[in-house]
Amino acid sequence: AYMNSIKSLLPLSVSRILPAHHDLDIPLSIIGDMDKAFTQLYKNGMLKHGSGTFSYSNFEIQL
């Protein structure tokens, strides 16, 4: 579900991201970065509940 949500943002002209936690200065590039991360997890068969926490430069994905 999250992967599809990120993919739906890619064609949009996003001007600001309002996070739920922590830092309010979220770079717009995080959308593309998260898309790449989700796509790689999907290709590796890791995009499923319980597969772990995956850390990236400015975010984490916990499944």
C-alpha positions as CSV (number, residue, x, y, z in Angstrom):
1,A,0.0,0.0,0.0
2,Y,2.8,2.5,0.9
3,M,4.7,1.7,-2.3
4,N,1.6,2.5,-4.4
5,S,1.1,5.7,-2.4
6,I,4.6,6.8,-3.1
7,K,4.3,5.9,-6.8
8,S,1.1,8.0,-7.0
9,L,3.1,11.1,-5.9
10,L,5.8,10.8,-8.5
11,P,3.8,12.5,-11.4
12,L,2.5,15.3,-9.1
13,S,4.1,18.6,-8.6
14,V,4.7,18.4,-4.9
15,S,5.9,21.7,-3.3
16,R,6.1,20.6,0.4
17,I,6.0,17.5,2.5
18,L,4.4,17.6,5.9
19,P,5.8,14.8,8.1
20,A,4.1,13.1,11.0
21,H,7.2,13.1,13.2
22,H,10.5,14.7,13.8
23,D,12.1,17.2,11.4
24,L,9.8,19.6,9.5
25,D,12.4,20.2,6.7
26,I,11.8,17.1,4.5
27,P,13.5,17.3,1.1
28,L,11.3,16.7,-1.9
29,S,13.8,14.2,-3.2
30,I,12.6,11.8,-0.5
31,I,9.7,10.8,-2.7
32,G,12.0,9.4,-5.5
33,D,14.4,7.9,-2.9
34,M,11.5,6.1,-1.2
35,D,10.2,4.9,-4.6
36,K,13.6,3.4,-5.4
37,A,13.8,1.7,-2.0
38,F,10.4,0.2,-2.2
39,T,11.0,-1.0,-5.8
40,Q,14.3,-2.6,-4.8
41,L,12.7,-4.3,-1.8
42,Y,9.9,-5.6,-4.1
43,K,12.3,-6.9,-6.7
44,N,14.3,-8.7,-3.9
45,G,11.1,-10.3,-2.5
46,M,11.5,-8.4,0.8
47,L,8.4,-6.2,0.6
48,K,6.4,-8.3,3.1
49,H,5.4,-8.1,6.7
50,G,8.1,-9.2,9.1
51,S,11.0,-8.9,6.7
52,G,12.7,-6.3,8.9
53,T,13.8,-2.7,9.2
54,F,15.6,-1.2,6.2
55,S,17.7,2.0,6.8
56,Y,18.4,4.5,4.2
57,S,20.2,7.9,4.3
58,N,17.2,10.0,5.4
59,F,14.4,7.4,6.2
60,E,13.7,3.9,7.4
61,I,11.2,1.3,6.1
62,Q,9.9,-1.1,8.8
63,L,7.9,-4.1,7.6
